[in-house]
Amino acid sequence: MKQVIVIGGGAAGFFFAINYKEFHPQEEVIILERAQKPLQKLKMSGGGRCNVTHACFEVKELVKHYPRGQKALQSVFARFQPGDTFDWFEKRGVALETLDDNCVFPLSNDSQTIIDCFLREAQKLNIQIRYQTSVTDFTTIGDTFEVHTDQGVFNAHKVMVATGSSPAIWKILAKMGHSIVSPVPSLFTFVCHENGINALSGIVQEEATVSIPALKQEGFGPLLITHHGFSGPAVLRLSAWAARELALSQYQFTLQINWISKPFAQVFEELKSLKQNHPKKQISNAISFNLPRRLWDLLVQLAHISPQHNMADINHKSLEKLAQLITSYTTQVVGKNTHKEEFVTAGGVDLDEINFKTMESKKFPNLHFAGEVLNIDGLTGGFNFQNAWSTAFVAAKR
């Protein structure tokens, strides 16, 4: 009986194993997982809910959510995209729901539902799962593979590498002759030590634009102020697109924030109109642009405007300064923190060495890859899981 070894018991590994066994029922499939339990990253994802995919069904639009891997994924998504993900899970009894932001979760709102589905399917298909089994090396022996682990040696005619961001596996692949793009963090939060801002911890500004002028990069969406700086989708998107440049800067850079994603001229005109229409109103009570009160108070203070001043008493220069603070507030970022729900790395196996019609190595026949072990990473919102499902499915169907 032919034997297939899957290195890594995560999302991509299980998805490949289940689909491969369905397409090739006569072959034996073994998953090698170094942990005591499978799918622990999946279990923690999405705050324990698992953002399975994103309801984006046009391939040209879907690939725009991947800072690295866009071109390669076009052909992959043409064969398995979010619509297919919906069908796959629902055919196996897992109902999915789409939220207003197009993020997709199991209807149960519990990632354990996805884990139970995978384990149930694996058991039904007689897929072996070897826990607490760490791969120490693997080599080609003629047309086959010899996979060395701390629990013994496995022989296989096909190997799937689905370990995610694994320095140990990348080291083995590099030794074999594969090129590895040096990994750097992606999807991280920004550390900022600014007393005024840090005191506003917990505030979410829904439609903010954050940018790094020096890199001409920006991110849009909800912005969360934390005890340590900034988080939320706007920051995570920006961190993904600028991952490599920010690593080179050692995460020291100037961040610019447009709190309401409106141009300066428009905001300045609205403030002048507010002054004209409500001259006797105290600026502390003239909160505009749906800004949270605490944030408004801070911006007024930074504009050197007394909160007791009536609108009529505020001069042109002070209004101009307030408009600038609303649309181009600048602060210094001094470091990064890992986003608690995301563990994504930019880097991995060089995409030029992969045949994306089969997810097979161009250097070693029958050596396949899926998920984040490759130099592919997506934005937050279910895109990294979709990469895992799609690349694993294409490899399995070969």
Order of alpha helices (4+ residues) and beta strands (2+ residues): beta-alpha-beta-alpha-beta-alpha-alpha-alpha-beta-beta-alpha-beta-beta-beta-beta-beta-alpha-beta-beta-alpha-beta-beta-beta-alpha-alpha-beta-alpha-alpha-alpha-beta-beta-beta-beta-beta-beta-alpha
